[in-house]
Amino acid sequence: MTTDIDTASAPAPGTPGTARRGGGGALRRYLTALRTPRGAIGAVLLGLLVLLSVLAPVLFPGGYDAQSGNSLAGASARHWMGTDELGRDVLVRTVYGLRTDLSLLLTAVPASAVIGTLMGLAGVISRWLGSGVQRLLDVILGFPGMVLGMCVVLVIGTGWRALFTAILIIGLPLFGRQARAGLQVEQEREYVLAARVLGVRRRTVLVRHVLPNIVDPIIVNAAVYMVVAIFIEAGLSIVGLGIQPPIPSLGAMLNTGARYIEVHPAYVMGPGLVLLLLTLSFTLLSNALNKAVLRR
């Protein structure tokens, strides 16, 4: 399983534009993306998955660790996906596993985007600082995603916090390099040069002119990295370095279910299908956002 970050689908920084893009214009572009077939399907699919994970305690008040005396049972009216090796409902644990995965994705990826973008814009403060930060990002980028994730987990220890840190660190080069490239392009724009001539402060130029023009590719890259983060969690959990029992995650369930696939295929099919749907939703959203940004 590879977790290398592919930025080919992301828009190039500094897409032609001569003035600051207003927040309303950006919002309209994103709403337009959601009205396309891919965007609508991705948004609805992701919304349903998020809603299901949020309502998990209401739908399954018994929790994810409730056991019964019937282990590795097949599908029935009581257990739609059967039970696991400890008699726990596979469907319930799959929904709670989705809840765990979404809690990681919706916190670690935005944190990585914000920190990575700030690191990429460090050159505004000092050219030497910007160059130093980029060398650090190059070092991070030199490690394959899974290898770096394993190193982080081995240092911090297994669990949610380790996965959060691994996803955050692995994504920093994606956002940092994108932000720096956008900064370098925007700094050569006529309106930025004019603002400097007029004595406008660097921070004002950054906030009013540079950031609004590089936010679109950052948003698209965040959607792309959501897919990568899914595979980071699944990959580390499959090799036993992710979420630890009894807390469920989709990757951890695939790891355990693989041992019983011959006698209980639903044990793997349930979490595998949810993982596929989650990946599909973010892929469709990233494609729709990318097309909307390129047409601005």
Backbone torsions as a table, in degrees:
resi	resn	phi	psi	omega
1	MET	NA	129.0	-178.3
2	THR	-105.0	145.6	177.8
3	THR	-126.0	19.5	178.0
4	ASP	-62.8	139.3	-175.4
5	ILE	-83.6	124.8	179.8
6	ASP	-106.8	115.9	-178.5
7	THR	-101.8	11.0	-176.0
8	ALA	-64.2	-30.1	-177.0
9	SER	-84.2	-7.5	-177.9
10	ALA	-84.7	146.2	179.8
11	PRO	-68.4	149.9	178.5
12	ALA	-70.1	144.1	178.4
13	PRO	-68.2	155.2	176.8
14	GLY	71.0	35.0	175.3
15	THR	-55.4	135.9	-171.7
16	PRO	-44.3	130.3	179.7
17	GLY	-175.5	143.1	-174.1
18	THR	-111.3	-1.3	-179.1
19	ALA	-147.5	168.0	179.8
20	ARG	-65.0	134.1	176.7
21	ARG	-82.1	125.1	179.9
22	GLY	-73.0	157.0	179.6
23	GLY	-61.4	-33.4	179.0
24	GLY	-65.3	-37.7	178.4
25	GLY	-65.3	-41.5	178.2
26	ALA	-63.8	-43.4	-180.0
27	LEU	-61.9	-40.3	178.7
28	ARG	-63.8	-38.1	178.3
29	ARG	-63.7	-42.2	-179.3
30	TYR	-67.8	-38.9	177.4
31	LEU	-66.7	-36.3	176.3
32	THR	-62.8	-40.2	178.8
33	ALA	-61.6	-37.4	-178.8
34	LEU	-72.9	-15.7	178.7
35	ARG	-86.5	-12.4	176.7
36	THR	-72.7	158.9	-179.8
37	PRO	-55.4	-46.7	-179.3
38	ARG	-65.5	-44.8	-179.7
39	GLY	-63.1	-42.2	-178.8
40	ALA	-65.7	-44.9	179.8
41	ILE	-63.8	-44.5	179.4
42	GLY	-62.5	-42.8	-178.7
43	ALA	-66.8	-44.1	179.9
44	VAL	-64.6	-43.7	-179.4
45	LEU	-63.3	-45.3	179.1
46	LEU	-66.3	-39.2	178.7
47	GLY	-61.0	-41.2	178.8
48	LEU	-65.4	-40.9	179.6
49	LEU	-66.2	-41.8	178.3
50	VAL	-64.5	-43.9	179.4
51	LEU	-61.4	-42.3	179.0
52	LEU	-61.8	-42.1	-179.2
53	SER	-69.2	-37.7	179.9
54	VAL	-66.4	-38.3	-177.5
55	LEU	-86.0	4.2	-177.3
56	ALA	-54.6	-45.6	179.2
57	PRO	-65.0	-26.7	179.0
58	VAL	-79.9	-43.0	-179.1
59	LEU	-71.1	-34.5	-176.9
60	PHE	-130.0	74.7	-175.3
61	PRO	-64.8	-17.8	179.9
62	GLY	-72.1	-12.4	179.7
63	GLY	86.3	174.1	-174.4
64	TYR	-88.0	-7.1	-174.7
65	ASP	-111.7	12.5	178.8
66	ALA	-69.5	127.6	-175.6
67	GLN	-108.6	154.6	175.1
68	SER	-129.6	173.3	-178.3
69	GLY	-83.8	-1.0	-175.7
70	ASN	-109.4	97.6	-177.4
71	SER	-92.1	147.1	178.9
72	LEU	53.1	37.3	178.3
73	ALA	-80.1	151.6	178.5
74	GLY	-76.6	179.7	-179.3
75	ALA	-62.0	141.3	179.3
76	SER	-151.2	177.2	179.3
77	ALA	-65.3	-29.0	-179.2
78	ARG	-85.7	-38.2	179.8
79	HIS	-124.2	97.1	-171.8
80	TRP	-62.4	-30.5	177.3
81	MET	-112.4	14.3	-179.4
82	GLY	81.7	-166.5	-179.9
83	THR	-124.0	162.8	179.6
84	ASP	-92.1	-166.2	-174.7
85	GLU	-67.8	-16.4	178.0
86	LEU	-107.2	10.4	179.2
87	GLY	80.4	15.3	179.3
88	ARG	-88.9	144.8	-176.9
89	ASP	-66.7	123.2	-177.3
90	VAL	-67.4	-39.4	-179.9
91	LEU	-62.8	-44.9	-179.8
92	VAL	-61.7	-45.2	-178.5
93	ARG	-68.7	-30.9	177.0
94	THR	-65.9	-43.4	179.4
95	VAL	-65.4	-42.5	177.4
96	TYR	-69.1	-31.3	174.7
97	GLY	-65.2	-39.1	174.4
98	LEU	-61.1	-40.0	178.7
99	ARG	-61.3	-41.7	178.3
100	THR	-64.4	-45.8	-178.7
101	ASP	-63.3	-43.8	-179.7
102	LEU	-65.8	-35.5	177.9
103	SER	-63.2	-33.2	176.2
104	LEU	-71.8	-50.4	-174.8
105	LEU	-63.0	-44.1	-172.9
106	LEU	-81.5	-0.7	174.1
107	THR	-116.1	-47.2	-175.6
108	ALA	-69.4	-41.9	-177.8
109	VAL	-67.0	-49.2	175.3
110	PRO	-59.2	-38.9	178.1
111	ALA	-63.1	-41.8	177.8
112	SER	-64.2	-39.3	179.9
113	ALA	-65.0	-44.0	-178.5
114	VAL	-67.4	-49.7	-178.2
115	ILE	-66.2	-42.9	179.1
116	GLY	-62.8	-40.4	178.5
117	THR	-64.4	-43.3	178.2
118	LEU	-62.7	-37.9	177.3
119	MET	-65.9	-39.0	179.0
120	GLY	-67.4	-26.1	-179.9
121	LEU	-93.1	7.4	-178.7
122	ALA	-62.2	-22.3	179.5
123	GLY	-63.6	-18.4	176.9
124	VAL	-66.1	-36.3	-179.6
125	ILE	-73.7	-47.8	-177.8
126	SER	-156.9	137.2	178.3
127	ARG	-63.1	-38.8	179.0
128	TRP	-66.0	-40.8	178.3
129	LEU	-64.0	-42.8	178.4
130	GLY	-60.5	-43.0	179.3
131	SER	-66.1	-40.9	178.9
132	GLY	-63.5	-41.3	178.5
133	VAL	-63.8	-40.9	179.6
134	GLN	-64.8	-35.5	176.5
135	ARG	-64.9	-38.5	177.1
136	LEU	-63.5	-43.2	178.1
137	LEU	-64.6	-35.0	177.1
138	ASP	-64.2	-38.4	178.0
139	VAL	-63.9	-45.1	178.3
140	ILE	-61.5	-42.4	-178.7
141	LEU	-66.5	-23.6	-179.2
142	GLY	-69.9	-17.3	178.9
143	PHE	-93.4	132.5	170.8
144	PRO	-56.7	144.9	-174.1
145	GLY	-54.1	-46.9	-177.7
146	MET	-67.2	-38.1	179.6
147	VAL	-64.8	-45.1	178.4
148	LEU	-63.6	-40.5	177.7
149	GLY	-61.3	-41.1	177.8
150	MET	-63.5	-40.3	179.0
151	CYS	-62.3	-43.1	179.5
152	VAL	-62.6	-44.8	-178.3
153	VAL	-65.2	-39.7	-179.5
154	LEU	-66.6	-30.4	178.7
155	VAL	-78.8	-47.2	-175.2
156	ILE	-84.5	-34.8	-172.6
157	GLY	108.2	158.1	-177.2
158	THR	-70.9	160.8	176.5
159	GLY	126.5	-178.4	-176.1
160	TRP	-61.2	-44.0	-177.3
161	ARG	-62.5	-39.5	179.6
162	ALA	-66.4	-41.9	178.0
163	LEU	-65.2	-41.1	177.0
164	PHE	-57.8	-47.8	-178.8
165	THR	-64.7	-41.1	-179.7
166	ALA	-63.7	-45.8	179.3
167	ILE	-63.5	-40.9	179.6
168	LEU	-61.9	-49.1	-175.7
169	ILE	-68.4	-43.0	-177.5
170	ILE	-62.0	-32.0	-177.9
171	GLY	-82.5	-12.1	-175.6
172	LEU	-57.7	-45.0	179.6
173	PRO	-62.1	-35.1	179.8
174	LEU	-58.9	-49.0	-177.1
175	PHE	-81.7	-36.4	-179.4
176	GLY	-65.4	-45.5	179.8
177	ARG	-68.5	-36.5	177.7
178	GLN	-64.3	-43.9	-179.8
179	ALA	-65.7	-40.6	-179.6
180	ARG	-66.3	-41.6	178.4
181	ALA	-62.3	-42.6	177.7
182	GLY	-64.2	-39.6	178.8
183	LEU	-62.4	-44.0	-178.6
184	GLN	-64.5	-37.2	178.7
185	VAL	-70.3	-47.1	-176.0
186	GLU	-66.6	-29.9	-179.6
187	GLN	-65.3	-19.0	179.5
188	GLU	-94.5	-1.9	179.1
189	ARG	-68.8	150.2	-176.2
190	GLU	-63.5	-38.9	-176.8
191	TYR	-70.3	-29.1	176.3
192	VAL	-73.2	-43.0	177.2
193	LEU	-61.7	-39.3	178.9
194	ALA	-65.4	-39.7	179.1
195	ALA	-63.1	-37.9	178.4
196	ARG	-66.5	-42.2	179.3
197	VAL	-60.7	-36.4	-179.6
198	LEU	-78.0	-1.8	176.9
199	GLY	84.8	17.9	178.0
200	VAL	-67.4	137.8	-177.6
201	ARG	-64.9	150.2	-179.2
202	ARG	-57.8	-42.3	-179.1
203	ARG	-62.8	-38.6	179.0
204	THR	-66.8	-42.2	178.0
205	VAL	-62.2	-41.3	-179.4
206	LEU	-63.0	-47.2	-175.0
207	VAL	-73.2	-40.5	-172.9
208	ARG	-87.0	-27.5	-172.2
209	HIS	-121.1	-44.4	-174.0
210	VAL	-77.1	-55.7	-176.5
211	LEU	-56.5	-47.1	-179.8
212	PRO	-59.9	-25.4	-177.8
213	ASN	-91.5	-7.9	176.7
214	ILE	-114.6	-0.3	-176.1
215	VAL	-69.7	-32.9	-178.3
216	ASP	-60.2	-53.3	178.0
217	PRO	-62.2	-29.9	177.2
218	ILE	-65.3	-43.4	179.3
219	ILE	-62.8	-44.1	179.5
220	VAL	-63.2	-43.6	179.5
221	ASN	-64.0	-33.4	177.2
222	ALA	-63.3	-42.0	177.4
223	ALA	-64.9	-39.7	177.7
224	VAL	-64.5	-42.5	-176.5
225	TYR	-70.4	-22.4	174.0
226	MET	-56.1	-42.0	179.7
227	VAL	-65.0	-44.4	179.1
228	VAL	-61.2	-42.3	-178.6
229	ALA	-63.3	-33.8	176.9
230	ILE	-59.3	-45.1	-178.4
231	PHE	-73.2	-28.7	175.0
232	ILE	-63.7	-49.0	179.2
233	GLU	-61.6	-47.3	-177.8
234	ALA	-64.0	-43.6	-178.0
235	GLY	-63.6	-46.4	-179.8
236	LEU	-67.6	-36.0	179.3
237	SER	-71.7	-34.6	-179.8
238	ILE	-64.7	-35.0	178.9
239	VAL	-90.0	8.6	174.2
240	GLY	86.0	14.6	-178.0
241	LEU	-109.5	12.1	-177.5
242	GLY	-106.0	-135.5	178.6
243	ILE	-63.3	134.4	-175.9
244	GLN	-101.8	148.4	177.6
245	PRO	-57.8	150.2	5.0
246	PRO	-88.0	1.0	-179.3
247	ILE	-66.7	127.8	-177.9
248	PRO	-87.5	147.9	166.2
249	SER	-143.5	160.4	-176.5
250	LEU	-63.4	-42.5	178.9
251	GLY	-65.0	-42.8	179.7
252	ALA	-64.2	-37.1	178.4
253	MET	-68.0	-36.4	175.7
254	LEU	-65.0	-38.2	180.0
255	ASN	-62.4	-47.4	-179.3
256	THR	-73.3	-42.4	-176.8
257	GLY	-64.8	-26.1	179.8
258	ALA	-61.1	-26.0	179.6
259	ARG	-72.2	-22.4	-175.5
260	TYR	-118.5	21.1	-173.0
261	ILE	-64.5	-29.6	-178.9
262	GLU	-73.6	-32.7	-177.9
263	VAL	-98.4	-19.6	-176.4
264	HIS	-147.5	75.9	-177.0
265	PRO	-60.0	-31.9	-177.8
266	ALA	-63.9	-22.6	179.2
267	TYR	-59.9	-34.9	179.2
268	VAL	-95.2	-36.8	-175.2
269	MET	-64.0	-37.8	-178.7
270	GLY	-61.1	-62.6	178.8
271	PRO	-63.9	-32.2	178.2
272	GLY	-63.8	-41.2	179.4
273	LEU	-66.4	-43.0	179.1
274	VAL	-64.3	-40.2	177.5
275	LEU	-62.2	-40.5	178.0
276	LEU	-64.3	-44.0	179.6
277	LEU	-65.4	-38.6	178.5
278	LEU	-64.3	-43.7	178.2
279	THR	-64.4	-42.5	-179.9
280	LEU	-62.2	-41.4	-178.3
281	SER	-62.6	-45.7	-180.0
282	PHE	-70.5	-33.0	177.5
283	THR	-65.5	-45.0	178.6
284	LEU	-63.9	-42.1	179.6
285	LEU	-64.3	-42.5	-179.7
286	SER	-65.4	-38.9	177.6
287	ASN	-65.0	-42.8	-179.4
288	ALA	-66.6	-42.3	178.5
289	LEU	-65.3	-39.0	-179.3
290	ASN	-62.9	-44.5	179.9
291	LYS	-65.8	-38.7	179.4
292	ALA	-65.8	-38.5	179.5
293	VAL	-68.3	-41.7	-178.5
294	LEU	-67.1	-23.0	-179.3
295	ARG	-93.2	3.9	-176.1
296	ARG	-66.9	NA	NA
